[in-house]
Amino acid sequence: MPASPEPTARLPRVRASELVGRGWLNTGGKNLSLADLRGRVVVLDFWTFCCINCLHVLDELRELEESHREDLVIVGVHSPKFAHEADPDALAAAVERYDVRHPVLDDPSLVTWSAYTARAWPTLVVIDPEGYVVWQMAGEGHASALAALVEELVVEHRAKGTLRGSGGPGDGNGDGHGDGSDDQGAPLYVPAAPSSGTLRFPSKVVALPGGTLLVADAGHHSLVELTADGETLVRRIGSGERGLVDGTPDVARFSEPGGLCLVPAELRDALGYDVLVADTVNHALRGVRLADGVTTTVAGTGEQFMVGGRDNQVDARGESVGQPFDLDDSYAALTVRLSSPWDVVWSDTMGAFVVAMAGNHSLWAFGRGRIAHLGGTLNEGLLDEPLPQAWFAQPSGIAEGPDGTVWIADAETSALRFVAKPADAATGVGDAPVRTAVGQGLFDFGHRDGAADQALLQHPLGVAVLPDGSAVVADTYNGALRRYEPGAARPAEGAATPGEVTTLATGLAEPSDVLVLVDGAPWVPTDAAPPVGARLDLLVVESAAHRLTRVPVPASLAGEVLDGEARRTQRPVTEIVGGPLRLEVPFTPAPGQKLDDRYGPSTSLDVSATPPELLLEGAGTGTALGRDLVIDPAVGEGVLHVSARAASCDAPPTSGSGSGADSDETPDDWFPACHLAQQDWGVPVRVVAPAPPGPPDAQEPGAVPVVVLVRVSALRTSPARPRRSPSRSGPDASRSPESQPRRLSLRHGGADGGTT
């Protein structure tokens, strides 16, 4: 028999806080309480619908949710980052859009978020059938650890009689059956009626050579061809079922497809397809041949790229090569995992398709059957540098201008960015500079026009180029179209003036893409300049209204100048004292796993700051999950960027054991599955003066404050329990991190960047 994994380590249990918010979704109008959930394992998923890592976790939870319908209930706790996400109608649309199949608590004031001391999106909290918190972790990539923990809790509480269906005290109605209902027999999960119509949450649109339009119909997991009026259905490509299947239009399957790019005419015959599709949730690129609608996968394996993982490339047999991924190399496109490709554009300058890889905050290049990382460090943030050193944050829209400038809608920084053609011919395209036209950072957003360096957007998802070379932005969460007019010099020439931002239209329902029309016909930057007096319209994908909308543009292109409210994400700011600060990120592998150091160090830690001057010492990358920092007391506030990773693998069987009674498998024959825990934090901090010294006998000479980012592991942990010094009493364990200015307690695990 195989060796049994060690049980999950236990810490003192903490009674779960009540679930408090504005209301509930997916419950048929009923407000749930912890009492309704008693007798089941409960997973609280703290999420916000803008966050790509939260969307990844939704997909990770689907299999676990379906396999444990009787013993487990997942509760989504929606705690918004952006103002738009606090709109109850927007949340209801997102729950439908992303096919959330469990109850969702609307927590716009972050009441439940604060009660559970969540500090990152996403955060998972596990409550046992008796109502105690037993595990908490942030980020994505925890499916295996979470499944092991749920199995352990089910076995334990079935034996104790505290699990519904066990016939014991936890068996609500005492009928001996787990029935997915509350004590009165009402189902906990009641789905809302789905939207109907030709389109359901469309994401992107492209004009086809014959004058028709092709729309990525994300909510129907298919592509829809419409006539030029944007309403009349020509055909549907894809069966409408979620999946990754190639074939004819009635057989092929997509999963929330996104960006669409028409292949240059001279390449179509050689490639064998006419449209390239960013098949977002399948983590793949698909090619569609318009003549017969046949779909073929051309890049990606269908699995998600995990930053720092050793399974990101497979061989010809589809098996992992077990090596670190080299971002400076190119690979056969079908052997590499991708991460939520959101949009794609053909770049004449680069001679390749450029992919906005939202899932790991980067740009990639695809062509000739190969794919390569193009730009972005894979850290989430806003940092202007040459492509390899730049930071992006969920790039979701991409377009190329007539001068070769590549424009990017960088959603999580609410920014319009661009990749400029190098001014020096000796500088290769791969080292082209990245610049920010509009945007302040991860937590600043709003609706403000005027000088571009002061203008604000809110989570834009689309961008297009107008005939005069300016950029139009689908400012998604502001429900608006915004225009950026560069300064006196074009961006590619290194303009010193900031440019101007105006508003072309408002009142749109989550616009996610824009198609430029000149005299009613689609126009792209490679077309000739329109004649004087030509009519200009914008065809907008109104995703939340399930339609395409034509918006006329003023002949002057001037638009309105609006000065709306500037906003900042409202999360607790952590107060730290200038001087030495110890950063620690504990890690314990999940039950049945061990650290994986077969190919080098199993852990890594990267630390930086905005502004960089915040850190006098301690910035950089190392292998230890601990770092001594020195904070500059002269810098009043900023953001600490912390990225930690830990690789583990399944522990081998003990000698003589195996996968079954007759197995002769030995440790030498063992090929373990690999797991990667990763989390990127962007932690807002305020530097404060030291507290007055206490009584002499209570002081510890040389004591250094500690920032503890807990937890990378699958270890069960109570929320926000601070470390205690062995030589003195620590703060009371029930106090939240906000009341402990010299400590920060977060939970670590997935791959969410500065949205934390």
N, C-alpha and C positions, 0 to 999 in steps of 0.2 A: 504494500500500500504506500502511496506517496506520503512524505512527511507532512504533518499538519503545520500550517503557519502559526507563528506565535500570535497570541491574541493581541488585539490593539491595546496599547498602554492606556491606563485609566488615570485620570486626574480627578480631583473633587468635582462632583457634578454641581451644576448651577441650574436652578429652576428657570425654565424658559419664561420670558416676558410675554405679556399678552400682545396680540397682533392688532395694532391700532392704526387706522388710516381714514381716508375720506370715504371709502366704500370698496366694494368687491366686484370683480368681473369673473365671468365663467362660473357663476354659482347660481344662476337663475334668479338673481335679485336677493339672495340670502346673505346676511353678514355672518361670517364664520368666527368662531373663537377657538382657543386651544382645547377647550372641553370637547368640541365637535371632532377634534382630531385625535383625542386620547385613544390609546390602544393601537396606534399605528406608528411606524417610523415616519417622521416628518423631515423633509428637506426644504429649508427656506432658501430660495434663490433670489438674492438681492441683485437687481438688474436695472438698467436704463436702456431704452430701446435705440438710442443713438450708438451704443457701444458695440463694436464688432466682436469683442471678446465675450460679451454677454450673449450675443447671437450664437457664437460658437458653443457656449455652455448649453443653450437651449437644445442644440442638436445633440450634444453629448448626453443629455438627460433623457432623450426620447426612448432609447432602448431600455434603460433602467426603469423608466416609468411604465412601459408596456409590460415588462417582465414581472413587475411587482405591484400590479394594480390593486391587489387585495391587501397587501401588507404595508404599502408605502403611499404617502401622499406628498406630492411636491406642491409647494405654495410659492408662486412668484411674488416677491415684494418689490413693486416698482417704485424706485426712489430716484427721481429725475435729476439729471445734470443740467439740461437746458430748460429755459422758460417754456418753450413749446411743448416739452414732454410732460409738463404739469397740467396741460389741457386734458380734461377727461375724455373728450372726443378723440383727441390724437392718440391717447393711450388705448382706447377701445379699438381704434383702427390698427394700431401696432399689434395688439394681441391677436387680431384676426390675420393680419398680414404675415406674421411669423408663425402661425399655426400653433399657438400656445394651447396645450391640452391639459391644463390644470388650473385651479383657482388662482386668481391674481389679486393681491391687496394693493390698492392705490394709496401710496404713501408720499404725497407731494410735499409735505412739511418735514419729511425725514424723521418722523416720530419713532417708527419701529426700527428704522435704520440706526438711529442713535441709541435706542434701547439695547440693541445687540452689538453696539460699538463697531458697526461696519465702517470701514475706512477705504474700501476699494470696490470698484465695479469690475467684474462680478464678485460677490462673496457668497459662499455656501455655508449654511449652518445646519447641523443635524440634531434633531430632538428625538429622544428615545420614546417608546410608547408610554412611559410613565411621566413624560413632560419635562425631562431634564435635557439641557444642552450637553452634548457629549463630543462635539467635533465642530471645528470652524476653520475655513480656509478660503483664501481669495484666489481669483484668477481661473484659468481654464486648464484642461489637461488632467483632471482628477477622476475621470470615469472609472478606471480600474480600482483606484483606492476607495472611491465612494461605493462601488458595487460590493467590494469585499466587506466594508463596514456595514452596509445594509444587510448582507447575508448574515453576518455575525450577530447583529441586533435581532434579526428575525428568529434565529435559532435560540438565542438566549431568552428572549421574552416569550416565545412559544413555550419553552420549558418552564418558565415562571408563571405562565398563565396570564400574563399581562398584555398579550397581543390579541387584537380582535380576531375572532375565528378560532381561538384556542379553547373557548369555553370557560376561561378564567375571568378575573375581575375586569380585564381590559376588553372583554368581548361584548361591547356595548349592549346589544339586545339579547346576548346570551344564547344565540341560535347556533353557535359553533361554526359559523361561516364568515369568512371575510367577504364583504359584499360591496365595497366601494361606496358605502353610504354612511350617513350620520346615524345617531342613535334612534331617530324616528324613521329611518329607512329612506330618507331623501338622498339622492346622489350628491356628492360633494362637487363634482365637475359637471357643469351644464353648459355646453357650448352655445354661443350666440348664433343667430341665423347668419349664414355667410352672404356676402354681397353677390348680386347677380348682374350679368351683362357680358358683353363681348370681352371687355378688359377687366382685370382685377389686380389692382396695385401694379400698373405698368411701371417700368423703371427707365428704359432708354428707347430711343427711336433712331432709325437711319433711313435715308431715302434710297430707293432701289433704281436701277437704270431705266426700268420701264415706266417710271412715274408713280409707282406705288410706294407705300411706306411699310417698313418692317418694324414691329414693336416687340420689345422683350416684355412679355406678359407674365411677370414674376409670380403673381398670385395663382395663375393657372399652370405654372411650370411648363411654359411653352412659348413659341413665337407666333405672332399674328401678323399676317399681311393684310393691309387695308388699302383701299383706293385713296386717291389724293385728297379726298374730303376728310380723311382721318376717322371715318365712322363705319364705312361699308366693308364688311368682311370679304376677303378674297379667299383665303385659306388659312389653316392653322397647321403649324409644324410642331409636332410633339403630341403625345397621347394625353397630356394633362395630368399624368401621374408623376409624383416626385421620384426621381431616380437618375441613374447614369447608364443609359442604353443608347447605342448607335442604331441607325437604320432609317427606314422610310418614315414619312411624317406621322403615320398612325402608330408607329412602333417606338420611335425615339422618345427618350425621356430627358428632361432637364430638372434642375432644382434651383428655383428662384434665379433665372437667368438675368444678367445685367447688361453690360456694355455691348454695343454692336458696332462693327467696323466693316465698311465695304472694302473688299480687297482691290488693290489697283488692277485695272483691266489687264495689263500686260502680265500679271502673275496668276490670273485665275485658272487658266488651262493647266499650267504646271503644278499648281497646288491642288487642283481638283475640287475647290470650293470657292464660293463667291463672297461669303460673309463670315467674319470671325466673331464668335460669341464668347463673352466672359461669363461662363456658367458658374455663378458665384458660389453657391452652397455646395456644388460638386467639386470645388477647387480645381477647375479644369477649363481649358479653352476648347471650343467645339467649332468645327467648320461645317457650313451649310451650303450645299449646292442648290442653287435656285431652280435649275431646270426640272429637278424631280423632288426637291425638298429633302434629300438624303443628308443625314447628319453624321459626322465622324468626329471622334475625339482626337485632337491634334497635339494637346499638351496637358500634362498633369496625370496623376495616377488615380485621382478620385479621393485621395486622402490628404489631410491638412499638413502643410509644412509647419514644423515645430522648431522655433528658433533654438539653436544649440543642440538639436536632436541628431542622432546618428542613423535615423531611418528615413532621411529626406530624399534619398536616392535609391532606386531599385535596379537590379540587373535585368537581363533579357527575360528571365523567368519570373520576374515580378517579386523577387526576394531582395530584402534590404542588403545593401553592400556593407552596412555596419561601419561607415566611416564618417567623420565630420564633413559637413558640406562646405566647399570652397566657394566663397562669394566672388572670387576673382576668375573663376573658370566658367566655361559654358558646357552644357550637357544636352544629350539627346532629350528632346522635349517630353517624350512619353515616359521618361525614367525619373522625373523629378516631381516631388510634391509641391503644390502651390497653396496659397492661402487667401481665399476669398477674393479672387480677381473681380474688381467692380466695374472697370471700364477699360477700353482699349482703343488706340488710335494708330493709324499708319503714319510714320514719320518719314518724310522724304529726306530730311537732314540725316537721320540715322540709318535709313535704308532698312528699317525693321518695324514691326509692330511694337508699340510701347504699351505696357500693361500697368494699370494702377492697381497694385496689389494691396488692397485695403487691410487684409488680415495681418500682415507683418510690416505695414507702414513703409512701403518701398515701391520702387519702379523697376520693372523687368523688361527685357527686350526679347522678342520672339521672332524667329525667321529661319528659313531653310531647315526646318525640322529640329532646330536647336533653341534652347532658352538659356538666358543668363541674367543674373542680377545686374541691374543698371545703376541704381542709386538708392540712397537711404541706408542708414546703419542698422536698421531693424529696431531701433529705439523709437519711441513715440514722443514727438515734440515738434517745436518750431525752431530750426537752426539752419541758417543760410551758410552754406559752404559749397565747395565743388561736389558734384553728385555723390561720390562714394562716402563723403563725410557728412552730408546733409541729413537732417532729421525731418521726417514727415509724420503725419498723424491721420491715418485712415484716408489716404487719397482715394477719391470716389468719382471724380470727373476729370477728363483729360481731352485736350484739343491742341492742334498745331496751327499756328498762324502762318500767313504767307511769307513772313521773314524767317521762318524756322523756329520761332519761339514756341516752346511747348508749355501750355497753360494747364494748371492743376487746381482743381477744387479740393482743398485739403480740409476734410470735413471736421475733424475733432479740434482743430485749432481755429475753426471758423475763418479760414484764410483762403486767399487767392495767391497761389505761388506760380513761379515760372522757371523753366530751364532755358537760359539764354544761350545763343550760339556764342562760342568763345570768341572774344575779340582778337586774340592772337591765333593765327592760323596754325601755329606749332602746337597749340593745346588741342588734344583729341576731344571728340564729342563725349567720351566717357568721363572726362574731367570738367565738363561744362559747369558753369556756376549756377547754383540755385538761389533765387531771390524771392522775397515776399513783397507782393504789391499791396495787399490788404490783409490785416490780421495782426493780433497782438500775442496770442499764445493759447494754451490749452483751456484756460478758464475764463477768458474774456470774450464777450460776444454782445450783440445788440443790433440795432438798425440805425445806423448813423451815416449820413452822406457827407460829402465835402472832401477836404484833403485826404488822400488815400492813406497817409500815415496815421490819421485819426479815425478813419472810417471803420465801421464794424459790420460784420455779417453774423449769421447764426446757422451753423452746420450746413454749408452748401454742398450739394451733391452733383452739380452739373456745370459745365462751362462750354461756351462756343465762341467763335471769333466772328466779329462783324466785318463787313466789307471795308471799313475804314481802318482796320487793324486793332480796334479796341476789343475788349472782351466783355461778354455778357455772362452773368453768373446766375444759375438757378439757386437762389438763396432760400434753401428748402424750408428751414424752420421759421423764417420770417414770412414765408408765403409770398415771395417777391422775386422780380427780375431786377438785377442790379447791373449797371454798366461801369466798367473801369476804363477810363481814358488815360493812357500813359502821359507822362510829362513831355516836355519839349522834345526830348530825345527818345527814341524807341528803347525798350528794355534791353534788347540785344546790344545796344551801344552803351549800356551802363548809365541810364538816366539818373541824374542827381536829384531832379525834382520829383515829388511824390506822386503826381497825377491826381485825378479827381474821380470821385465815385458819385453816381446819381442813381435814382430809382426809376425804372421804366414802367413797372406795373406792380400792383399789390393785390391782395385778396385771392391769391392762388392757393390751391390745396396741395401743399407739399410738392412744389415743382422739383423734378429730379433730372430733367434734361431739356435741351433747347435745340431746335433745328431752325436755321436761318432760311427764310423764303424771300426771294426777289421777284417781284411781279408774279407771285403765286407759285414760283418754281423753286425747288431746293437749290441753295447756293452753298458751295464749300470754298475754302480759301484758295484752292488750286484753280478755281474758275476765274474768268476775266472779271475785271472790276465792273460793277453794274453801271449802266448809262445814267447820266444826270436825270433826276426826276423819277427814277425807278421807285416803285412801291416796296417798302420793306416791312415784313411781318416776321414774327417769331412763333413757331409751332412748339408749344410747351407740353411736356408730359406732366399732367396734374395727377400725381400718383395716388393721393388719398381720395381724389374724386373719380378715379377709374376712367380717365378720358384724356384726349388730346385737345388742346385749346389754342386757337389762333389769336395772337395778341398783336395789333398794329403798333408800329414803332414811329414816333414823331420824326418828321423829315429831318429835323435838326439834330436828332439823336441826343438832345440835351437831357430829357427826363426831368424829374423833380429832384429837389434837394430836401431830404427829410432829415430831421435831427431827433431821432427817437432815443429811447433810454439806453444807456450803456449798462450792461449787466456783467456780473461775475458769478461763476458757480459758487453757491453757498455751501461750503463745507467747513468744518472747524479748522481754523489755522492752528498749527502746533507751535507753541512758544518754546524756544530753545535759548540757552545762554551762550554768548560768545565765548570762544576758547575751545578747549579739548572736548570732544564728544565721541563716544564709542558707539559704532553701528554694528548690530548683530542680527543675523538672519538664521535662526535655528532650522535644522532639517533632520527629519527622521523618515526613512523609507516606509512605505505602506506595508501592512502585514504580508509576509511571503516574498518580500523584495529586499534587495541589498543595493548599496551604492555600486555604480557601474564605472569602474576605472580601467576597463580593458583597453581603451583607446586614448588614455590620457586622463587628466584631472576630471573628476566627476562633478565638480562644482565651479561656479564662476560668479563674480560680483563686479558690477560696473557702477561707479558713482560719479555723478557730475552735478552741476548746479546752474540755475538761472537766477541772477547773473553769475557768471563764472567766479567773480570776485567773492561770492559768498563763502567759497571753500578756499581757505589758505593752504590747507594740506588735506590729502586723502582722495583727491580725484584720480580716476583711472580705473583700469581693469586688473583684477587679480583672481586667484583661485580660492582663497579663503573666504568663507561666508561671515567675515567680520572685518571691520576696518576702523582704524583710529583716524578721526577727522579733526580738523581745527576750523572753527567757524569765525569769520571776521566780525567782530562786534560792531564795526563801523557800518556794515551793510544792514539796513533796517529790516528788509524782508526779501523773500525769494522763494524758489522751489528747489527742493532736493530731488534729483532724479536718481533712482536706485533700480538697477536691473539685476536680479539674481536668478540663477538656474542651477538645477541639480538633476543629474541623471541617475536612474536606478534601473535594475533589471530583476526579473524573477529569480529567486534564489534556486540553486540546483537541488535536486533530490539528494538525500543522504545516500552514501554508498549502499548498494543493494536494494534500494527502494526504486520505485518507478511510477509510471502513470497507471498501473493496474497491478493486480495480484500476480499476474504471470509475466510482468515486464522485467526485462533484464537491463533496463536503462541505467547508466551510471552517470556520475557527474561529468565525465569526459565526453559523453554523448549529448550533453545538454546544450540546447540552443535557445537561450532565454529571450522572452519578449522584453523590449526596452520601453521605458517610460521616462518622460521628461516633465519635470515641474518647473514652471517659469512664471515670474511676475515682474512687471515693471511698475514702479510707483512714481508718481509725481506728487510730492508732499509739500503743500504750501506751509512755509514756516515764517515766524516773526522772531527776530533776535531781540531779547529783552535783557535788562540788567539783572545781575545775580540777586537772589533773595537775601535778605539780611541773615547773618550767621545766627544759628541757634545757640543754646547753652553749650559751653565747652565740652561737657561730657557726652553730648549728642553728636559732636562733629567727628568726621573721619578724615584725617589729613590726606590730601591728594586724591580725594574721591572725584571720579569723572562721571558726568551724566551719561546715561546709556539710552540709545534709541534701539528698541527691539522690534524687528519686523517679524511678526509671528503669523503664519507658520508655513513653511514649505512642505511640511510633512503630512502624512496621513494620521498623525498622532491625535487622539482625542484631546481636546483642550477646552477649558472654560473661557468665555469671552473676556478679553482685556485683563487677564490676570497678570499683574506686573511681577517681575523678578524680585526676590527678596535677598538683600545682602546678608551673608552669614554672620556679619559682625554687628548688625543693628537691625531694628525693626523697619520693615519697608512700609510703603503706603498701604492703606486698607485695600484688600483685594476687590472690594465692591465698587471702588471709585473708577470712573471712566477716564480714558486717556486725556480728555479735555481738562480734567481737574488736576492732572499731573504734568505740569509744563516741562519737566525735565525728562519725560519719557514719552515714547510714542509706541502704541501697540497696534500693529496691523497684522493681517494674516496673509500668508504668501502662498502662491501656487501656480497661477496660470500665465496668461500671456497678454494681459491688458497693460497698455502703456500709461501715458500721462493722464488718462481719464481717471486714474485712481485718486 
